[in-house]
Amino acid sequence: MTEHRDNAHPEPGYRLAAKGRYETEDERLDLLEQLFDPTSRQRRGLVQPGWRCLEVGAGRGSMAVWLAQQVGPTGQVVATDIDLRYLNRLNLPNLQVIHHNILEDPLDVLDPGSFDLVCSRLMLFWLAGKQEKALQRMVQCLRPGGWLVDEDGDWGTVIPVDSSHPHSAGYNKAWHDGGWWVSRGYDPEFGRKLPVLFERCGLKNIQHEARTEAVRGDTPWAKWWGESLEGIRASERIDGSLTPAREEEYKALITPLSDPTFWFLSALLHGCLGQRLE
């Protein structure tokens, strides 16, 4: 947990750390993989046999394992995270697991300038105010001609689609057009800014697309979103920022997610691809 400015307004940081809640986080990450891996594989579809790939913030490692399968015995995948509990369970001859913080730790251990592909998913959003620095360091890991792929969301877009539904008014009041995130120090429209950040970091041949869908409560997406909110609530309980007013907000946001008559938009999940030419 990051150092606090004060209990009411802690510094932004990763709010879904698994420590102390590994079983529930394992379930949440399992749902995440079911929901997002198919699209993530498409967005990494340029990978070739023999490539050297880096997955930053690899989580449980599902995409690192998939990349290892794609690059084959002549390739290599390096998977990094600041919590290796899940990654240490993996055992593939062409997959190396390294404890590494992309913002703070030296890049030498990763062999910068050597990767054909560097990628991450749902990681940069949490690095509020430091995303460009993280991207710059990821770009340094690429060889000339290598590609960077990142997937991140506009999390402010998770809104009801039917304003007349009994749960909608309470949800919208708590959500406040993404202001729920703003009050915690995050940019609810971060994902759409990826191509601008890629360009600032010197990448070329930038491609960008985003996807969303209308989903109902009591579905895998709703369950994953609810478990994500529960995880963030748990972190606020620990850091002292879970006020009675915030507790009521969580109830208004989480209760509808088990109601199959409640329809809402999933987050607008952005995928951005760029190439290092020099």
N, C-alpha and C positions, 0 to 999 in steps of 0.2 A: 504494500500500500504506500502511496506517495505521501510526502510530508504535507501537512495541512496548513493552509493559511489561518483557518480557525475551524471549529467544529461545524459551523453552519455552512461554510463554503469551502470544502476541501478542494485541493488542486485536482484538475482532471487527470485521469489515469485509467488503467485497465480495471474495469469493474466486475469482471467475471473470472477472477483468479480461482483456480480449483482448490487451493489449499483449504482444508477443513470441510470441503463439500465435494470430494472426489466422486462419490457415487452419483449424486445428482448432476454434476457437471459431465460425467461420462454419458449419462442419458441425454443431456442437452446436446452434446457434441455428436452423438449418434444420430439424432434427429437432423442436426445441421448437415451432416454428410449425406444423409438420404435426400435432403431437399436441394442442396447446392452442388454436390459433386457432378451430376450429369452436365450442368452448364459449365462448371469449372473445367471439366475435361475438354469440352468443345473449345473453350478459350485458350487452352494450352495445346491445342491440336497441331501446332506447328512443330512440336518437338520431334526430333529424329533419332534413330539409333546411333549410339556413340556420343551423344551430346553430354555435356556436363551441366547439371541443373542445380539451382539453389532455391529451396522453399523456405521463406522467412516467416516465422511465427507459425510453424507447421501443425500445431495442435496435437491431434491424435495421429496424424500422419497419413491419412487416407490419400491425399493428393501426392505426397512424397512417394508412397508405395506405387501409385499409378504411374508416376513419372519414371520410377525405377524399372517398371515393366516395359515402358516405351523405349527407354534408352538402351535396354538390353545389357548383356555382359560386357560390352566394350564401352559403355557409358558409366556415368556416376551421378548420384543425387546426394546433395548435402541438405539435411533438414535441421533447422535451428529453432530454438524456442528458449524462453527463460524458465520454463518448467518442463522437465524431460520425463515426468512420470509416465506419460502415455507413449512417448516416442521410444523410450528405452525398452518397450515390449517388442519392438520391431527387430527382425533379424533377417536382413537381405544382404548378400555379398556386395552389391553395388550401391548400398545406402549407408551413408555416414551421418550420425547424429551428433550435433555439437550444441552445447549450452552457449548461447550468444544473444546479447542485446544489441540490435542493429543501431541503436542510438548512441550507446556508450562504449561498447567493447571494441578493441582494435580489430581492424578488418584483416590483418595479416593471417589470422588463423583460418580464414576462408579462402585465401589465395586470390586476392582481388585481380580483376582483369582476365579471369580464366573461365567464366561461365557463358555458355551459349544461351541460357534462359535463367532469369531470376524472376520469382513470382511470390505473391502473397495474397491472402484472402481475409477480408474482414479484420484487418489488423491496424491499418493506418488511421482509421477513424478515431481510435482511442488515443492516439498520440497528438492530442490537441495542441496546435501551435508549433508542432515539431515534424509535421508530415513531410515538408519539403526537405528537411535535413535527412530524414530517413530515406527518402527517395534518392537523394544525391548519393548517399552511401551505397544504396542498392545498385545504382548506375555504375559506381566505381567497381563493383564486382563483375560487371559484364566485360567480355572481350569485345573488341571492335567487330561489329556485325551482329552482336548478341541482342536478345530481346528481353524487355521487361513487361510483365503482365501483372496487373493488380485488379482486384475486385473489392469494391467498397460501396456502401449504401448511402442513399438519402433517407435516413431513418425518420425524418419528420413526416414522411408520406404515408405512414401506417395509420390510416384514418377510416372511419366508418363510411360506407357508400350510401347508406339510407339514413337521412337526418331524422326521419320519423320513428326510427326504432327506439324502444324505451331506454336502451343503454347508450344511445348516441350522445345525448346532451351531456351526461356525466362524463363520458369518455372525452368528448371534445373540450369540455371545460378543463379537464386535467391535462390533456395533450396540448392544447393552446397552440395549434398549428406548428408543432415542433418546439414550442417554447419550453416544454418539459426538458428537452435536451439542453437548450440554451441556459437554463437555470443551473445546469450541472457543468457548464463550461465547454460544451461540445457544439459543433456546427452541424445542424440537422440536414444541411444541404451539401455536405462535404463531397459525396460521390461524384456529382456533376462537375466538380472542379479538377478532376484527375487529368484531363487532357491539357489544361493550362499548366498544372504542376509538372507534367511530363515534359512539356515544351521548355519550361524554365530550367529544367535539369539537362537540357541539351539533346533530348531524344528526337528522332525524326520518324517519318512514316507512321505517325500516330493514328490509331484506329480506336473508336470508342462506340459503345452501344450500351443500352440499359433495358432492363426488363422488369415488369411488375405484373401482378394478376389480382383479380378479386378472389378472396378466399373467405370461407365461413368459419365460425367458431367450431371447436371440437374436431379439428383436422390436424394433421401433422404440423403444418405451418403455424397454426394458432397455438398448438401445444409448445412448439419450439419458442415462439415469441413470448408466451406466458412464462416459460422456464427462464428465458433470458431476463425478463423483468424481475422475476423472483430472485435471480442471482444478483442483479444490481441492487435490489432492496436489501439483500443480505449484506452486501458490502457497505451500504449506508448505515445499517444497524451497527456494524463494527466501527465505522469511522465517526459515528455520532451525529450524522447529518439527517437521520431518519426522524423528522419531526412528526407530530400528530397530523399536521396538514398533508405532509408527503405520504403518510400511511394511508390517508383517505384517497389520495390520488392513485396510489397503487391499486387499491380496491376497485376504483372506477375503471382502471385500465385492464385489470386482469380478469375480473368477473365475467365480462362479455365473451371472453375467449373460449369459454366452455359451452357457450350457447350456439347451437347450430343454426339458429335463425338470424344471428348477427353476422353480417357480411362486412368485410373491410378490405382495403387495399394492402397488399404486402409491400414491404419496402422496395423502393426503386433501386435495384441492384445494378451497379455500373461495372462494366468491364473495360479496361483500357490497356492498349498494347502500344509499345513504342520501341524503336531500334536505336542502339548506340552505333553510330557510323565511324567514330574516331576513337 
